Amino acid sequence: TPINFAKQAVIALVLPETQSAITLTPQSLQQQGDQLILSYKKETGAQQSFTTRPYLILIIDKNITGEVRFIAE
């Protein structure tokens, strides 16, 4: 999906490299005062024969601002 940085911003969660299959799923994004709280679910799967760096990218409207806090559920 192309990102229009004039109207949109990106929140990225990047985890350390792992040999486990990891799935990251956003659960909610809430604004609390000057903070954005991104809740996400992390599911760990089977071991792999290679390493990956799990990541989650969320495209939001540029008018949503604040310091981002990540909370794993």
GIQUIHU-V830229 format. One record per pair of residues at least 6 apart in sequence whose C-alpha atoms are under 7 Angstrom apart, sorted by the first residue. I is the first residue (numbers start at 0). GAP is how many residues later the second one is. If there is no record, write none. Layout:
i:I gap:GAP
i:I gap:GAP
//
This chain:
i:6 gap:54
i:6 gap:55
i:7 gap:51
i:7 gap:52
i:7 gap:53
i:7 gap:54
i:8 gap:50
i:8 gap:51
i:8 gap:52
i:8 gap:53
i:9 gap:47
i:9 gap:48
i:9 gap:49
i:9 gap:50
i:10 gap:46
i:10 gap:47
i:10 gap:48
i:11 gap:44
i:11 gap:45
i:11 gap:46
i:12 gap:42
i:12 gap:43
i:12 gap:44
i:13 gap:40
i:13 gap:41
i:13 gap:42
i:14 gap:38
i:14 gap:39
i:14 gap:40
i:15 gap:37
i:16 gap:34
i:16 gap:35
i:16 gap:36
i:17 gap:33
i:17 gap:34
i:17 gap:35
i:18 gap:28
i:18 gap:29
i:18 gap:30
i:18 gap:31
i:18 gap:32
i:18 gap:33
i:19 gap:24
i:19 gap:25
i:19 gap:26
i:19 gap:27
i:19 gap:28
i:20 gap:23
i:20 gap:24
i:20 gap:25
i:20 gap:26
i:20 gap:27
i:21 gap:20
i:21 gap:21
i:21 gap:22
i:21 gap:23
i:21 gap:32
i:22 gap:19
i:22 gap:20
i:22 gap:21
i:23 gap:16
i:23 gap:17
i:23 gap:18
i:23 gap:19
i:23 gap:32
i:24 gap:15
i:24 gap:16
i:24 gap:17
i:25 gap:13
i:25 gap:14
i:25 gap:15
i:26 gap:12
i:26 gap:13
i:26 gap:14
i:27 gap:10
i:27 gap:11
i:28 gap:7
i:28 gap:8
i:28 gap:9
i:28 gap:10
i:29 gap:6
i:29 gap:7
i:29 gap:8
i:30 gap:6
i:33 gap:32
i:33 gap:33
i:34 gap:31
i:34 gap:32
i:34 gap:33
i:35 gap:30
i:35 gap:31
i:35 gap:32
i:35 gap:33
i:36 gap:31
i:36 gap:32
i:36 gap:33
i:37 gap:31
i:37 gap:32
i:37 gap:33
i:38 gap:31
i:38 gap:32
i:38 gap:33
i:38 gap:34
i:39 gap:31
i:39 gap:32
i:39 gap:33
i:40 gap:31
i:40 gap:32
i:41 gap:30
//
